[in-house]
Amino acid sequence: MNLVKRILITIVLLIGLAIVLLWATGNEHILRGIPLTFLRGETKPDINDMEHFDLRAIKSGTGEPWAVKHLPAGLIIEKDYEERWEQYGNCAMLVIVHDTIRYERYWEGYDERTLSNSFSMAKTLTSMAVGVAIEEGKIDGIHAKLGDYIPAFAEGLNSQLTIENLLTMSSGINYGESYSNPFGYQAKAYYGRHLKEETMRYGVTEEPGKVWKYEGGNTVLLGLALEEATGQTLSDYFSEKIWSRIGTEQDAFWNLDDEGGLEKSFSAVYASARDFARLGQLALDSGRWKGVQLIPENYFNKAWIPVHIPDKDGVDVVNYGWQWWLGEYEGHPFPSFRGMRGQYIVPLPHLDAVVVRLGHDRPSETVDGMTLDLQWHLEFATRIAEALESENNLAAGK
């Protein structure tokens, strides 16, 4: 046997041994994750991974197309932003003002029907579902104990954990939030097939409500509590109470841990930019759609209050609520759905506007607690709204 053959056989044996070890140690998720990340030059999931996972449909209802009135050519201001957008791989950008699409653009073959990964925007969808379940009495308020819905959390330190602690990311459970660690919870949660079992390996180690830690495991527990409280899958419940009632034109899909399995409530709802924008419009109108209150207004009043819980460095957290990111632009407060690659749905109450951006990446720099690119998107939307107001004033002879 020549040297080359020996080397090839050794490599095959080592690969086989590595596969066996990964399976034996409960790390088979790596076999799924590596081809979708490191072998593609990535360290975390990409937006176009829908075909690689089991999914459950979030059924739409009767579609209600958006009113569309694009900006007059003389008001287009996108050239000031194109270089920045292209640098970070924009796929979709929408600006809706007064319930009408005033700017819409797509890249990379995307169009108004293309579905894209939302990543952590899904956390906010889960929070909205909790708001409905509380209103319906299926969850007994934010101070309800998690142990009332998940028996494993009914004893010891676990018994202190409340729904509010999970909503505010202050559970006292150390899940971690790094996708780049292939052996960590987050990688197992996204690429593994045993989400509930993996999540239940963890328990409360610090007093709940004392330290803010942004961790998807908290949202998984909320999803489990919702499923137990409602008797429905998260997708079905969200569809029945929200998605099918806001004029969505397509089914969305929620990424599952396995066929017929559990929704990854912390991530990965796939929908079009236009349908994502409806969630922003629903939030902008404090939970009303066409005059019908789908989510209690009181939920938004509370969900958008800063948690005021110190992070691990002792810094008071003022840019987070009940799984909503909070911010301020030019003195105007706003809430937002955010995903790790720069996915945004941003209701802007002071402009009666909604901004949606989907894409591949975002800069690491932050300004006033928000990533730099979000500043660009808010500036762009503000300029559009101001241009429209100016145009309307001219038309009215003001």
Stockholm file with secondary structure:
# STOCKHOLM 1.0

chainA/1-398         MNLVKRILITIVLLIGLAIVLLWATGNEHILRGIPLTFLRGETKPDINDMEHFDLRAIKSGTGEPWAVKHLPAGLIIEKDYEERWEQYGNCAMLVIVHDTIRYERYWEGYDERTLSNSFSMAKTLTSMAVGVAIEEGKIDGIHAKLGDYIPAFAEGLNSQLTIENLLTMSSGINYGESYSNPFGYQAKAYYGRHLKEETMRYGVTEEPGKVWKYEGGNTVLLGLALEEATGQTLSDYFSEKIWSRIGTEQDAFWNLDDEGGLEKSFSAVYASARDFARLGQLALDSGRWKGVQLIPENYFNKAWIPVHIPDKDGVDVVNYGWQWWLGEYEGHPFPSFRGMRGQYIVPLPHLDAVVVRLGHDRPSETVDGMTLDLQWHLEFATRIAEALESENNLAAGK
#=GR chainA/1-398 SS CCHHHHHHHHHHHHHHHHHHHHHHTTCTHHHHHHHHTGGGTCSSCCTTCGGGSCEEEECCCSCCCCEECCCCGGGCCGGGTHHHHHHTTEEEEEEEETTEEEEEEECTTCCTTCCEECTTHHHHHHHHHHHHHHHTTSSCCTTCBGGGTCGGGSSGGGGGCBHHHHHTTCCCCCCCCCSSCTTSHHHHHHHCSCHHHHHTTCCCCSCTTSSCCCCHHHHHHHHHHHHHHHSSCHHHHHHHHTGGGTTCSSCEEEEBSSTTCCBCTTSCEEECHHHHHHHHHHHHTTTEETTEESSCHHHHHHHTSCCCCBCTTSCBCCSBCSSCEEEEETTEEEEEEEETTTEEEEEEGGGTEEEEEEESCCCSCEETTEEHHHHHHHHHHHHHHHHHHHHHHHHTTC
#=GC SS_cons         CCHHHHHHHHHHHHHHHHHHHHHHTTCTHHHHHHHHTGGGTCSSCCTTCGGGSCEEEECCCSCCCCEECCCCGGGCCGGGTHHHHHHTTEEEEEEEETTEEEEEEECTTCCTTCCEECTTHHHHHHHHHHHHHHHTTSSCCTTCBGGGTCGGGSSGGGGGCBHHHHHTTCCCCCCCCCSSCTTSHHHHHHHCSCHHHHHTTCCCCSCTTSSCCCCHHHHHHHHHHHHHHHSSCHHHHHHHHTGGGTTCSSCEEEEBSSTTCCBCTTSCEEECHHHHHHHHHHHHTTTEETTEESSCHHHHHHHTSCCCCBCTTSCBCCSBCSSCEEEEETTEEEEEEEETTTEEEEEEGGGTEEEEEEESCCCSCEETTEEHHHHHHHHHHHHHHHHHHHHHHHHTTC
//
